[in-house]
Amino acid sequence: MSDQRFRTFSEFYPFYLGEHRNPMCRRLHFIGTSLAAVLLVGALLSQRWWLIPAALVVGYAFAWVGHYFFEHNRPATFQYPLFSFMGDWRMWFEILTGRFSVRS
């Protein structure tokens, strides 16, 4: 993990992308974030509020498996929780819109 301190998300995001070079790690992030989004929408529509913590667990479980088994690094969540959360959603959106690849 970098000892560098980031003051803004704009400074952080290139570092975040560098921590997600492995295509399988990116795929697992995308799957986990997608499932988390479905659970969050389900929580809002059904008013089953227990789905909100379930969404966090599911989303982070997929991401952390990607980091542990494929990326072989420590998730940025531990040092930069808010920026990392924002990065998860931005990377998800960029993958969804084709701006960022899960292939290579």
C-alpha positions in Angstrom: 0.0 0.0 0.0 1.3 3.4 -0.9 2.4 5.8 1.9 1.2 8.7 -0.4 -1.7 10.7 1.0 -4.4 11.8 -1.4 -6.3 15.0 -0.7 -8.9 14.7 -3.5 -10.6 11.9 -5.4 -9.1 13.2 -8.6 -5.6 12.6 -7.2 -6.6 9.2 -5.8 -8.4 7.7 -8.9 -5.2 7.0 -11.0 -3.7 5.2 -8.0 -7.0 3.3 -7.6 -6.9 2.2 -11.2 -3.3 1.1 -10.8 -4.4 -1.2 -8.0 -6.8 -2.9 -10.4 -4.5 -4.1 -13.3 -5.6 -7.7 -13.2 -8.6 -8.3 -15.5 -10.1 -10.9 -13.2 -9.9 -8.5 -10.2 -11.8 -5.9 -12.3 -14.4 -8.5 -13.3 -15.0 -9.5 -9.7 -15.3 -5.8 -8.7 -17.9 -5.3 -11.5 -19.9 -8.4 -10.4 -19.8 -7.4 -6.8 -20.7 -3.8 -7.4 -23.5 -4.9 -9.7 -24.9 -7.3 -7.1 -24.6 -4.6 -4.5 -26.6 -2.2 -6.7 -29.4 -4.8 -7.2 -29.5 -5.4 -3.4 -29.7 -1.6 -2.7 -32.5 -1.2 -5.2 -34.2 -4.2 -3.7 -33.9 -2.7 -0.2 -35.5 0.6 -1.3 -38.3 -1.1 -3.2 -39.1 -3.7 -0.6 -38.2 -1.7 2.5 -36.2 -4.7 3.7 -33.4 -2.6 5.2 -31.3 -5.6 6.1 -30.4 -5.8 2.4 -28.3 -2.6 2.8 -25.6 -4.3 4.9 -25.9 -7.4 2.8 -25.1 -5.2 -0.3 -21.9 -4.0 1.4 -20.8 -7.5 2.3 -21.5 -8.9 -1.1 -19.8 -6.0 -2.9 -16.7 -6.0 -0.8 -16.5 -9.8 -0.7 -16.1 -10.0 -4.5 -13.7 -7.2 -4.6 -11.5 -8.6 -1.8 -11.4 -12.0 -3.4 -10.1 -10.3 -6.6 -7.4 -8.5 -4.6 -6.3 -11.5 -2.6 -6.3 -14.2 -5.3 -5.6 -12.2 -8.5 -4.2 -8.8 -7.8 -2.1 -9.9 -4.8 -2.4 -6.5 -3.1 -4.2 -5.0 -0.2 -7.5 -3.3 -1.0 -7.3 0.5 -0.9 -10.5 0.4 1.2 -8.4 -0.1 4.4 -6.4 3.1 3.9 -8.9 5.2 1.9 -12.4 4.0 2.6 -14.4 6.8 1.1 -12.2 7.4 -2.0 -12.1 3.6 -2.5 -15.9 3.4 -2.3 -16.2 6.2 -4.8 -13.6 4.5 -7.0 -15.6 1.3 -7.0 -18.6 3.0 -8.4 -16.7 5.1 -10.9 -14.8 2.1 -12.2 -18.1 0.2 -12.4 -19.7 3.0 -14.4 -16.7 3.2 -16.7 -16.8 -0.6 -17.3 -20.5 -0.4 -17.9 -20.1 2.4 -20.5 -17.1 0.8 -22.2 -14.6 3.5 -21.1 -12.6 0.9 -19.0 -12.0 -2.7 -20.0 -12.3 -5.8 -17.9 -10.3 -7.7 -20.5 -6.7 -6.5 -20.4 
